[in-house]
Protein backbone atom coordinates (compact mmCIF):
# COMPACT_ATOMS: atom_id res chain seq x y z
CA UNK A 1 0.00 0.00 0.00
CA UNK A 2 2.75 2.49 0.93
CA UNK A 3 4.65 1.61 -2.23
CA UNK A 4 1.57 2.40 -4.30
CA UNK A 5 1.03 5.77 -2.61
CA UNK A 6 4.68 6.73 -3.00
CA UNK A 7 4.60 5.63 -6.64
CA UNK A 8 1.65 7.96 -7.24
CA UNK A 9 3.66 10.89 -5.86
CA UNK A 10 6.70 9.87 -7.93
CA UNK A 11 4.54 9.57 -11.05
CA UNK A 12 2.99 12.99 -10.48
CA UNK A 13 6.45 14.45 -10.03
CA UNK A 14 7.63 12.81 -13.24
CA UNK A 15 4.74 14.29 -15.23
CA UNK A 16 5.45 17.77 -13.86
CA UNK A 17 9.19 17.45 -14.52
CA UNK A 18 8.54 16.46 -18.14
CA UNK A 19 6.65 19.77 -18.46
CA UNK A 20 9.96 21.49 -17.63
CA UNK A 21 11.68 19.50 -20.38
CA UNK A 22 8.98 20.47 -22.86
CA UNK A 23 9.30 24.13 -21.91
CA UNK A 24 13.07 24.15 -22.26
CA UNK A 25 12.79 22.51 -25.68
CA UNK A 26 10.35 25.21 -26.72
CA UNK A 27 12.33 28.15 -25.28
CA UNK A 28 15.74 26.85 -26.42
CA UNK A 29 17.49 29.00 -23.80
CA UNK A 30 18.10 28.90 -20.09
CA UNK A 31 17.77 31.97 -17.89
CA UNK A 32 17.47 32.53 -14.17
CA UNK A 33 17.88 28.90 -13.17
CA UNK A 34 20.72 27.30 -11.26
CA UNK A 35 21.75 23.82 -12.39
CA UNK A 36 22.97 22.88 -8.90
CA UNK A 37 19.56 22.05 -7.35
CA UNK A 38 18.52 20.02 -10.38
CA UNK A 39 21.81 18.12 -10.34
CA UNK A 40 21.20 17.36 -6.66
CA UNK A 41 17.68 16.05 -7.31
CA UNK A 42 18.89 14.08 -10.31
CA UNK A 43 21.47 12.32 -8.14
CA UNK A 44 18.79 11.75 -5.49
CA UNK A 45 16.58 10.25 -8.18
CA UNK A 46 19.39 7.87 -9.15
CA UNK A 47 19.80 6.88 -5.50
CA UNK A 48 16.05 6.32 -5.18
CA UNK A 49 16.22 3.78 -7.99
CA UNK A 50 18.77 1.77 -6.01
CA UNK A 51 16.91 2.31 -2.72
CA UNK A 52 13.42 1.42 -3.95
CA UNK A 53 14.70 -1.66 -5.73
CA UNK A 54 16.56 -2.76 -2.60
CA UNK A 55 13.37 -2.36 -0.56
CA UNK A 56 11.37 -4.29 -3.12
CA UNK A 57 9.20 -1.24 -3.83
CA UNK A 58 8.84 -1.92 -7.51
CA UNK A 59 6.00 0.52 -8.17
CA UNK A 60 8.05 3.36 -6.65
CA UNK A 61 11.09 2.13 -8.57
CA UNK A 62 9.22 2.16 -11.89
CA UNK A 63 7.77 5.62 -11.22
CA UNK A 64 11.18 6.84 -10.05
CA UNK A 65 12.61 6.03 -13.47
CA UNK A 66 10.40 8.78 -14.89
CA UNK A 67 11.62 11.29 -12.32
CA UNK A 68 15.26 10.43 -12.88
CA UNK A 69 14.99 10.48 -16.68
CA UNK A 70 13.10 13.77 -16.77
CA UNK A 71 15.70 15.44 -14.55
CA UNK A 72 18.59 13.92 -16.51
CA UNK A 73 17.15 15.03 -19.86
CA UNK A 74 16.48 18.52 -18.47
CA UNK A 75 20.08 18.80 -17.20
CA UNK A 76 21.41 17.70 -20.59
CA UNK A 77 19.27 20.25 -22.39
CA UNK A 78 20.16 22.96 -19.87
CA UNK A 79 23.87 22.34 -20.44
CA UNK A 80 23.30 22.44 -24.18
CA UNK A 81 21.22 25.64 -24.13
CA UNK A 82 22.99 27.57 -21.37
CA UNK A 83 24.44 30.81 -22.61
CA UNK A 84 22.24 30.79 -25.69
CA UNK A 85 19.79 33.66 -25.99
CA UNK A 86 17.35 34.10 -28.80
NORMOSUL-V202386 format. One record per residue. N is the residue number from 0. RES is the residue in three letters. NEAR is the number of other C-alpha atoms within 10 Angstrom. Layout:
n:N res:RES near:NEAR
n:N res:RES near:NEAR
This chain:
n:0 res:UNK near:6
n:1 res:UNK near:10
n:2 res:UNK near:15
n:3 res:UNK near:14
n:4 res:UNK near:12
n:5 res:UNK near:17
n:6 res:UNK near:20
n:7 res:UNK near:15
n:8 res:UNK near:13
n:9 res:UNK near:23
n:10 res:UNK near:20
n:11 res:UNK near:14
n:12 res:UNK near:17
n:13 res:UNK near:20
n:14 res:UNK near:13
n:15 res:UNK near:13
n:16 res:UNK near:20
n:17 res:UNK near:18
n:18 res:UNK near:14
n:19 res:UNK near:15
n:20 res:UNK near:20
n:21 res:UNK near:13
n:22 res:UNK near:13
n:23 res:UNK near:16
n:24 res:UNK near:14
n:25 res:UNK near:9
n:26 res:UNK near:13
n:27 res:UNK near:16
n:28 res:UNK near:18
n:29 res:UNK near:18
n:30 res:UNK near:12
n:31 res:UNK near:5
n:32 res:UNK near:10
n:33 res:UNK near:10
n:34 res:UNK near:14
n:35 res:UNK near:10
n:36 res:UNK near:10
n:37 res:UNK near:15
n:38 res:UNK near:15
n:39 res:UNK near:12
n:40 res:UNK near:15
n:41 res:UNK near:21
n:42 res:UNK near:14
n:43 res:UNK near:14
n:44 res:UNK near:23
n:45 res:UNK near:17
n:46 res:UNK near:14
n:47 res:UNK near:18
n:48 res:UNK near:20
n:49 res:UNK near:14
n:50 res:UNK near:14
n:51 res:UNK near:17
n:52 res:UNK near:15
n:53 res:UNK near:11
n:54 res:UNK near:11
n:55 res:UNK near:12
n:56 res:UNK near:17
n:57 res:UNK near:16
n:58 res:UNK near:19
n:59 res:UNK near:25
n:60 res:UNK near:24
n:61 res:UNK near:16
n:62 res:UNK near:21
n:63 res:UNK near:26
n:64 res:UNK near:18
n:65 res:UNK near:20
n:66 res:UNK near:27
n:67 res:UNK near:23
n:68 res:UNK near:17
n:69 res:UNK near:24
n:70 res:UNK near:24
n:71 res:UNK near:20
n:72 res:UNK near:16
n:73 res:UNK near:25
n:74 res:UNK near:18
n:75 res:UNK near:12
n:76 res:UNK near:17
n:77 res:UNK near:22
n:78 res:UNK near:13
n:79 res:UNK near:13
n:80 res:UNK near:17
n:81 res:UNK near:14
n:82 res:UNK near:11
n:83 res:UNK near:11
n:84 res:UNK near:10
n:85 res:UNK near:6
